[in-house]
Amino acid sequence: MADASQIKEHAEVIGADGVHVGTVDHMDGASRIKLTKNDSADGQHHYIPLDWVDHVDQHVHLSKDADVVKRDWSVN
């Protein structure tokens, strides 16, 4: 699992398939990432568990494809 301190606000979040998933708003606690609502098709914040993160460089790279992430992310 990635270190939460590596995840920076406004970093792009990318699925394992290379597809844009969203943009980091901030870490919500120690175990999930809150995405910006401005970058969301439905205008809501979405949350991704930290354990879905494969690695972090200038982007947050997930271990799941974007369509799976969007199907399984939470809105609260």
PyMOL commands that set and color helices and strands:
alter all, ss='L'
color gray80, all
select helices_A, chain A and resi 4-6+50-52+66-72
alter helices_A, ss='H'
color red, helices_A
select strands_A, chain A and resi 12-14+20-28+32-35+47-49+53-56+60-62
alter strands_A, ss='S'
color yellow, strands_A
deselect
rebuild
show_as cartoon
